[in-house]
Amino acid sequence: MMAGMNTERCDPVELAALREIFASRPEAAPPAGWEAVRSFEAEHGIVLPEPYRTFVAEICDGLRAGPPYYGLLPLAQTPPDWGSDRPERLLAKPFPLTEAWLWEAEGDEEALPQQEFEARTDPVFDHGSLLLGTDGCGMYWHLIVTGPQRGHVWQIAGEGAMPFGTQSANALMPGVPGFTGWATKWAQGRDWFADTKGDGPKETA
């Protein structure tokens, strides 16, 4: 986990920023409430990372305008195109990655037998993360809830998985890590990627 990210205590500054982004929007869904949040956590054997935990309990539980492109999902929902034949999602099992893995670019999908490839990639999609929404074309945004990347937001697609908010010189999606940084970048109308050149998903206001 990146230094300075506190996923156990809700920072009032972050919560105020999220309230400013979401609470004034008439189409924002009402907050889920603490009872619903604690019930969800008990069902899955997890504790949601802050500030998302307080955000969904007290501010907003979904917004059609985003983020991402097709809207911020309510707690416990999956996108309509997620499919019903996927493996079971196990939020209590640690998310397996700590750095980007672009398996298509690395040729892993072709180099590995299909069964071995799926055994390695299925946990990336289904372990230790909460689905936030989709940009379409199979590009899903996940909030990591279990494991070393807890509190970070990742984009996971058929081509690979990458974290939002990495701050290295060659970062694919630079920005402030975490749910607040991700939502703030969307609210500012900025591209997710460092250099889109017309490619990749665009943010909507």
ChimeraX attribute file (.defattr): number of C-alpha atoms within 10 A of each C-alpha:
attribute: neighborCount
match mode: 1-to-1
recipient: residues
	/A:1	14
	/A:2	15
	/A:3	5
	/A:4	7
	/A:5	15
	/A:6	16
	/A:7	20
	/A:8	13
	/A:9	12
	/A:10	16
	/A:11	14
	/A:12	10
	/A:13	10
	/A:14	18
	/A:15	19
	/A:16	13
	/A:17	14
	/A:18	22
	/A:19	16
	/A:20	14
	/A:21	16
	/A:22	21
	/A:23	17
	/A:24	9
	/A:25	13
	/A:26	9
	/A:27	12
	/A:28	18
	/A:29	19
	/A:30	17
	/A:31	20
	/A:32	19
	/A:33	16
	/A:34	14
	/A:35	10
	/A:36	14
	/A:37	20
	/A:38	16
	/A:39	11
	/A:40	16
	/A:41	16
	/A:42	11
	/A:43	10
	/A:44	14
	/A:45	13
	/A:46	16
	/A:47	18
	/A:48	25
	/A:49	22
	/A:50	24
	/A:51	22
	/A:52	22
	/A:53	20
	/A:54	21
	/A:55	23
	/A:56	23
	/A:57	19
	/A:58	17
	/A:59	22
	/A:60	24
	/A:61	19
	/A:62	24
	/A:63	20
	/A:64	16
	/A:65	16
	/A:66	23
	/A:67	25
	/A:68	27
	/A:69	18
	/A:70	17
	/A:71	18
	/A:72	25
	/A:73	22
	/A:74	21
	/A:75	20
	/A:76	10
	/A:77	13
	/A:78	16
	/A:79	17
	/A:80	9
	/A:81	10
	/A:82	13
	/A:83	9
	/A:84	8
	/A:85	6
	/A:86	10
	/A:87	12
	/A:88	11
	/A:89	16
	/A:90	18
	/A:91	23
	/A:92	17
	/A:93	18
	/A:94	20
	/A:95	22
	/A:96	18
	/A:97	15
	/A:98	13
	/A:99	12
	/A:100	17
	/A:101	18
	/A:102	17
	/A:103	17
	/A:104	12
	/A:105	10
	/A:106	12
	/A:107	10
	/A:108	14
	/A:109	19
	/A:110	11
	/A:111	10
	/A:112	12
	/A:113	11
	/A:114	12
	/A:115	8
	/A:116	10
	/A:117	15
	/A:118	13
	/A:119	11
	/A:120	13
	/A:121	17
	/A:122	14
	/A:123	20
	/A:124	20
	/A:125	25
	/A:126	21
	/A:127	22
	/A:128	24
	/A:129	30
	/A:130	24
	/A:131	24
	/A:132	26
	/A:133	28
	/A:134	28
	/A:135	20
	/A:136	14
	/A:137	10
	/A:138	13
	/A:139	19
	/A:140	22
	/A:141	25
	/A:142	23
	/A:143	24
	/A:144	26
	/A:145	26
	/A:146	23
	/A:147	19
	/A:148	15
	/A:149	23
	/A:150	24
	/A:151	28
	/A:152	27
	/A:153	26
	/A:154	27
	/A:155	22
	/A:156	21
	/A:157	19
	/A:158	15
	/A:159	15
	/A:160	19
	/A:161	22
	/A:162	22
	/A:163	26
	/A:164	25
	/A:165	23
	/A:166	20
	/A:167	14
	/A:168	10
	/A:169	7
	/A:170	9
	/A:171	16
	/A:172	19
	/A:173	21
	/A:174	20
	/A:175	19
	/A:176	17
	/A:177	22
	/A:178	28
	/A:179	25
	/A:180	23
	/A:181	19
	/A:182	21
	/A:183	19
	/A:184	19
	/A:185	18
	/A:186	21
	/A:187	18
	/A:188	12
	/A:189	12
	/A:190	14
	/A:191	17
	/A:192	21
	/A:193	17
	/A:194	13
	/A:195	11
	/A:196	12
	/A:197	7
	/A:198	7
	/A:199	8
	/A:200	13
	/A:201	17
	/A:202	16
	/A:203	20
	/A:204	17
	/A:205	12
